[in-house]
Amino acid sequence: MQWVDRKTYEHEMLKARTKEAQGDRRDYWQGCKRGLRRRFYGEDFGTAEEHNLCLSVVDDADRKTAERGKGYRDALQLWWIKR
């Protein structure tokens, strides 16, 4: 399965870094960066346990943790591209 090409990965990673630096939903964009790495490198980035943990915290009671989980999930889906 091809995850995402290098050009898209680099473009979306720059977008996530820029948004994070602007202070807009920092935790969310941190999760996005991690999700983008997983999307690009696949199973070579992180373990299956780490991947499952990142996905499981989307509804966590701690807002920051939940935001990181949502960012991770959204990056895996690349939902924001072409919006």
N, C-alpha and C positions, 0 to 999 in steps of 0.2 A: 504494500500500500504506500503510495507516495503521499507524504504529508503536506508539504508546502515547499515551493521552490525558494532558492536563496534570495532572489530579488524581493519577493513578497515578504519573506522573513525579515530581511534587513529593513525594509520600508516600515513594516508594522512594528518592529522593535524600536525604531527611531520615534515613531508616533507615540508608543507607550512611554518611552523615556522622557519625551518632551512633555506629555501630559502629567507624568509623575513630578517632573521638575517644576511645573507650574503650580503644583500643590492641589490639583484637582483630583480628589479621590486617590490619594497616594497608595493606600492599601490595595485598592482595586487594580491599579496599574502595576503594582509589584506582582500581584497574582497573574496578570496578563503576561508580563515578561517571562515568568516561569512557565506558563502555559504555552507561550510561543516557542520557548526552547524545547519543550516536550513535543510540540507539533513538528518542529523542524528536525530534531535529532531522533525522535521516536523513542524507542525503548533504551537507546544508549544514554538518554538523559534521565536520571533518577531511577528509582526502583519502582516496581509495581506497587509496593506498599506506600511509598511516598505519593504516587499518582492517585491511588485510591483515597488516601488521607486528604489530599488537596480537593478532591471532588466531594468528599463527605462533609466538609465544613461549610458548605454553601448556606446552610440554615443554622449555623452556630449562634449561640446566644451572644457571644462577643462580636460586636459589630465589625471590628477590624479584621478578625479572623474570617468572618462571613464574607466580607468584601474581597479578601484575598482569594477565597474559594470561588467566588463569582467571577473574578477576573481570570482565574485559571481556567474555569469551565468555558467562559466566553472566548478565550484565546484558542482553545482547542477547536471550537466551532467556527472561529474567525467570523463571527456574526456581524462585525462592524464594517467589513470590507464592502465597498460599493454601496454605502448608505449615505 
